[in-house]
Amino acid sequence: MGDSVGDLLVLVIDLHPVWWADHSLTGVVQSSLVLCNAHLLQNPLNKLCVYGYMNTGVYKLYPTEEDMVAGESTAGKYEGFDVVNTTILMRLKDIMLECHDPEEHRQLDGSLLSGALIQALCHCNVVSKNLAIGNVLNSRILVLKGSPDSRSQYMAIMNSIFAAQKNKVAIDSCVLGEDSTFLQQASEITGGTYVRVEDHGKLAQYLLGVFLMGVEFRKSFNTPPASKVDFRAACQCHSKMTDLGFVCSVCMSVYCGFRPICMTCNAHFKLPTALLKGKKVTGKRKLENGKS
């Protein structure tokens, strides 16, 4: 077994302006900074990366090219904390100024959670590839989510979840709004923890009490019990949760009804025999009723 070189925490924050218009983004950001500082304080080898996402794109908040230069030293504060806090706050300010009430931000649905997870996994992979031979880095992703799920991203999100499971990257979920079926499945499949925080004033307590420690240490603590997970798939045609449906054998897309052409990969399929027999029987019955 190789030597451990600390933990990598990739924090993914939902920045959708429509959802945050009715909630306090400032308090959530301050609680997130507390978690980031505590993570770096635990071990000098620990690494941190922060992404923000909304319905128009995914933004890297930390580290950035500009923040490679050491920040100003502040009396009574660890210099590394000052660099992290200043960089994240400045990037958030720039992002919010760029998206000041544009037309594309007026719809609540459609935050690019799938893109944020993909970029987070890519960052974990890059950092792991740059390690010396024999060294081991424990990577995990923490998602802070407020806006509702976007069913149209089901396939991309599930692919990200399975990629994280294969690479042994746990996905922790801290949901600030309504329950997220996608993140419930992500945490269950990858071995992470799912928590829904109703009182945002207690967010810092949840972040430090549940998500600060690594996944392997949580079994020794009294963490919140796992919620019931809805493993139903969302159909590609109507973006609704489906109990029973048809699955494309090429790309594994799910449909609530039969489709001769897959909407995802354009694969062509013949009408199932059972459906053909059903149509013949129905036609025969109508004919007999006509004779009678």
C-alpha positions as CSV (number, residue, x, y, z in Angstrom):
1,M,0.0,0.0,0.0
2,G,1.4,3.5,-0.9
3,D,2.0,6.4,1.3
4,S,-0.9,8.9,1.9
5,V,-0.3,12.4,0.7
6,G,-3.3,13.9,2.3
7,D,-6.9,14.4,1.1
8,L,-8.3,16.3,-1.9
9,L,-11.6,18.1,-1.3
10,V,-13.4,19.4,-4.4
11,L,-16.3,21.7,-3.3
12,V,-19.0,22.3,-5.9
13,I,-21.4,25.2,-5.1
14,D,-24.8,25.8,-6.8
15,L,-24.8,29.5,-7.9
16,H,-28.1,29.7,-9.7
17,P,-29.2,33.4,-9.3
18,V,-32.9,32.7,-9.5
19,W,-32.8,30.3,-6.5
20,W,-30.5,32.5,-4.5
21,A,-32.7,35.5,-5.0
22,D,-34.9,34.1,-2.2
23,H,-32.1,32.9,-0.1
24,S,-28.9,34.2,1.5
25,L,-25.9,33.3,-0.6
26,T,-23.5,35.3,1.7
27,G,-24.2,33.0,4.7
28,V,-23.7,29.9,2.6
29,V,-20.4,31.2,1.2
30,Q,-19.1,32.1,4.6
31,S,-19.9,28.6,5.9
32,S,-18.2,27.1,2.9
33,L,-15.0,29.1,3.6
34,V,-15.0,27.8,7.2
35,L,-15.0,24.3,5.8
36,C,-12.3,25.0,3.3
37,N,-10.0,26.6,6.0
38,A,-10.7,23.7,8.4
39,H,-9.8,21.2,5.7
40,L,-6.5,22.8,4.9
41,L,-5.7,23.2,8.6
42,Q,-6.2,19.4,9.3
43,N,-3.2,18.4,7.3
44,P,-0.6,20.5,5.5
45,L,-0.7,18.0,2.6
46,N,-4.4,18.4,2.1
47,K,-5.5,20.0,-1.2
48,L,-8.6,22.0,-2.1
49,C,-10.5,22.9,-5.3
50,V,-13.7,24.9,-5.6
51,Y,-16.2,25.1,-8.5
52,G,-19.3,27.1,-8.9
53,Y,-22.1,26.2,-11.4
54,M,-25.3,27.7,-12.8
55,N,-27.5,27.2,-15.8
56,T,-25.0,29.0,-18.2
57,G,-21.7,27.3,-17.2
58,V,-19.3,25.9,-14.7
59,Y,-16.7,28.3,-13.1
60,K,-13.5,27.4,-11.3
61,L,-13.3,29.5,-8.1
62,Y,-10.1,28.1,-6.6
63,P,-7.3,27.6,-7.5
64,T,-6.9,30.0,-10.4
65,E,-3.9,31.2,-12.3
66,E,-3.9,34.5,-10.6
67,D,-3.9,33.0,-7.2
68,M,-0.7,31.1,-7.8
69,V,1.0,34.3,-6.6
70,A,1.1,34.5,-2.8
71,G,-1.4,36.8,-1.3
72,E,-0.7,39.5,1.2
73,S,0.1,38.4,4.7
74,T,-2.5,39.3,7.3
75,A,-1.7,39.7,11.0
76,G,-3.2,36.9,13.1
77,K,-4.3,34.9,10.1
78,Y,-2.7,31.9,8.3
79,E,-1.5,33.3,4.9
80,G,-3.0,30.3,3.0
81,F,-6.5,31.0,4.4
82,D,-6.3,34.6,3.2
83,V,-5.4,33.5,-0.3
84,V,-8.2,31.0,-0.4
85,N,-10.9,33.3,1.0
86,T,-9.9,36.3,-1.1
87,T,-9.6,34.3,-4.4
88,I,-13.1,32.7,-3.9
89,L,-14.8,35.9,-3.0
90,M,-13.3,37.8,-5.9
91,R,-14.2,35.1,-8.4
92,L,-17.8,35.0,-7.0
93,K,-18.0,38.8,-7.4
94,D,-16.8,38.7,-11.0
95,I,-19.3,35.9,-11.9
96,M,-22.3,37.6,-10.3
97,L,-21.4,40.9,-12.1
98,E,-21.2,39.1,-15.4
99,C,-24.6,37.5,-15.0
100,H,-26.4,40.5,-13.7
101,D,-30.1,39.8,-14.6
102,P,-29.6,38.4,-18.1
103,E,-32.4,36.8,-20.0
104,E,-30.9,33.3,-19.8
105,H,-30.9,33.3,-15.9
106,R,-34.6,33.8,-15.5
107,Q,-35.5,30.1,-15.6
108,L,-34.8,28.1,-12.4
109,D,-34.5,24.8,-14.1
110,G,-31.3,23.7,-15.8
111,S,-28.3,24.2,-13.5
112,L,-25.3,22.4,-15.0
113,L,-24.7,19.9,-12.2
114,S,-23.5,17.3,-14.7
115,G,-20.8,19.6,-16.0
116,A,-19.7,20.5,-12.5
117,L,-19.3,16.9,-11.6
118,I,-17.4,16.1,-14.8
119,Q,-14.9,18.9,-14.2
120,A,-14.5,17.9,-10.5
121,L,-13.7,14.3,-11.6
122,C,-11.3,15.6,-14.2
123,H,-9.5,17.7,-11.5
124,C,-9.3,14.6,-9.2
125,N,-7.8,12.6,-12.1
126,V,-5.2,15.2,-13.0
127,V,-4.0,15.6,-9.4
128,S,-3.8,11.8,-9.0
129,K,-1.8,11.4,-12.2
130,N,0.8,13.9,-11.1
131,L,1.6,12.0,-7.8
132,A,4.8,10.2,-7.4
133,I,4.7,6.4,-7.8
134,G,3.6,4.8,-4.6
135,N,1.7,7.8,-3.2
136,V,-2.0,7.7,-2.6
137,L,-4.4,10.6,-2.6
138,N,-7.9,10.3,-1.1
139,S,-10.3,12.3,-3.2
140,R,-13.9,13.3,-2.5
141,I,-16.5,15.7,-3.9
142,L,-18.9,17.8,-1.9
143,V,-21.9,19.3,-3.7
144,L,-23.8,22.2,-2.1
145,K,-27.1,22.3,-4.0
146,G,-30.1,24.6,-3.8
147,S,-31.9,24.6,-7.1
148,P,-34.2,21.7,-8.1
149,D,-33.0,18.7,-10.3
150,S,-33.0,19.1,-14.1
151,R,-34.3,15.8,-15.5
152,S,-32.8,16.5,-18.9
153,Q,-29.3,15.9,-17.4
154,Y,-30.1,12.5,-16.1
155,M,-27.9,10.5,-18.4
156,A,-24.9,12.9,-18.0
157,I,-25.2,12.9,-14.2
158,M,-25.5,9.1,-14.0
159,N,-22.4,8.7,-16.2
160,S,-20.5,11.0,-13.8
161,I,-21.7,9.0,-10.8
162,F,-20.5,5.7,-12.3
163,A,-17.2,7.3,-13.3
164,A,-16.7,8.5,-9.7
165,Q,-17.6,5.0,-8.4
166,K,-15.0,3.4,-10.7
167,N,-12.3,5.9,-9.6
168,K,-13.2,5.5,-5.9
169,V,-14.2,9.1,-5.5
170,A,-17.0,9.6,-3.0
171,I,-19.7,12.2,-3.7
172,D,-21.0,13.9,-0.6
173,S,-24.3,15.9,-0.9
174,C,-25.5,18.8,1.2
175,V,-28.9,19.9,-0.2
176,L,-30.2,23.3,0.8
177,G,-33.5,23.2,-1.1
178,E,-35.9,20.3,-1.9
179,D,-34.5,16.7,-1.9
180,S,-32.4,15.8,-4.9
181,T,-33.0,12.3,-6.4
182,F,-29.8,12.6,-8.4
183,L,-27.6,13.4,-5.4
184,Q,-29.3,10.7,-3.2
185,Q,-28.3,8.2,-5.8
186,A,-24.8,9.7,-6.2
187,S,-24.0,9.5,-2.5
188,E,-25.5,6.0,-2.1
189,I,-23.6,4.6,-5.1
190,T,-20.2,6.2,-4.4
191,G,-20.2,5.7,-0.6
192,G,-20.7,9.3,0.3
193,T,-23.1,11.0,2.7
194,Y,-26.4,12.8,1.8
195,V,-27.7,15.5,4.2
196,R,-30.6,18.0,3.6
197,V,-30.2,21.2,5.7
198,E,-33.5,23.1,6.2
199,D,-32.0,25.7,8.5
200,H,-29.2,27.5,6.6
201,G,-28.1,29.2,9.8
202,K,-26.8,25.8,11.0
203,L,-25.0,25.0,7.7
204,A,-21.5,25.5,9.2
205,Q,-22.3,23.0,12.0
206,Y,-23.3,20.4,9.4
207,L,-20.3,21.0,7.2
208,L,-17.8,20.7,10.1
209,G,-19.6,17.9,11.9
210,V,-20.4,15.7,8.9
211,F,-18.3,16.6,5.9
212,L,-15.0,17.7,7.4
213,M,-13.9,14.2,8.2
214,G,-13.0,11.7,5.6
215,V,-15.4,9.0,4.5
216,E,-13.4,6.2,6.2
217,F,-13.7,7.9,9.6
218,R,-17.5,8.6,9.5
219,K,-18.3,5.0,10.6
220,S,-16.8,5.8,14.0
221,F,-19.1,8.9,14.5
222,N,-22.8,9.4,14.9
223,T,-23.6,10.8,11.5
224,P,-27.1,11.5,10.1
225,P,-28.9,8.3,9.0
226,A,-29.2,7.6,5.3
227,S,-32.5,8.6,3.8
228,K,-34.6,6.4,1.5
229,V,-33.2,6.6,-2.0
230,D,-35.4,6.7,-5.1
231,F,-33.5,4.6,-7.7
232,R,-36.1,5.1,-10.4
233,A,-34.7,6.4,-13.7
234,A,-35.9,9.6,-15.5
235,C,-37.1,8.9,-19.1
236,Q,-35.5,10.8,-21.9
237,C,-38.8,11.6,-23.7
238,H,-40.7,13.4,-20.8
239,S,-38.0,13.7,-18.1
240,K,-40.3,11.9,-15.6
241,M,-39.4,9.2,-13.1
242,T,-40.2,5.8,-14.6
243,D,-41.0,2.5,-12.8
244,L,-41.2,0.4,-15.9
245,G,-40.1,1.4,-19.4
246,F,-37.9,0.6,-22.4
247,V,-34.1,0.8,-22.4
248,C,-31.9,1.5,-25.5
249,S,-29.4,-1.4,-25.8
250,V,-26.8,1.0,-27.3
251,C,-26.6,4.0,-24.9
252,M,-28.9,2.8,-22.1
253,S,-31.3,5.7,-22.4
254,V,-34.7,5.0,-20.7
255,Y,-38.1,5.7,-22.2
256,C,-41.5,5.4,-20.7
257,G,-42.9,4.1,-24.0
258,F,-41.5,2.3,-27.0
259,R,-39.7,4.5,-29.6
260,P,-38.4,3.2,-32.9
261,I,-35.5,5.6,-32.9
262,C,-33.4,6.5,-29.8
263,M,-33.4,10.2,-29.1
264,T,-29.9,10.0,-27.7
265,C,-27.9,7.8,-30.1
266,N,-30.4,7.6,-33.1
267,A,-30.3,3.8,-32.9
268,H,-33.2,2.1,-34.8
269,F,-35.3,-0.7,-33.3
270,K,-38.1,-2.9,-34.6
271,L,-41.5,-2.9,-32.9
272,P,-41.6,-5.5,-30.2
273,T,-43.4,-8.8,-31.0
274,A,-45.7,-8.4,-28.0
275,L,-46.9,-5.0,-29.2
276,L,-47.4,-6.3,-32.8
277,K,-49.5,-9.2,-31.4
278,G,-51.5,-6.8,-29.3
279,K,-52.3,-4.6,-32.3
280,K,-53.5,-7.7,-34.3
281,V,-55.7,-8.9,-31.6
282,T,-57.2,-5.5,-31.1
283,G,-58.0,-5.2,-34.8
284,K,-59.6,-8.6,-34.9
285,R,-61.8,-7.8,-32.0
286,K,-63.0,-4.6,-33.7
287,L,-63.8,-6.6,-36.8
288,E,-65.8,-9.2,-34.9
289,N,-67.7,-6.5,-33.2
290,G,-68.4,-4.9,-36.6
291,K,-69.9,-8.2,-37.9
292,S,-72.1,-8.6,-34.9
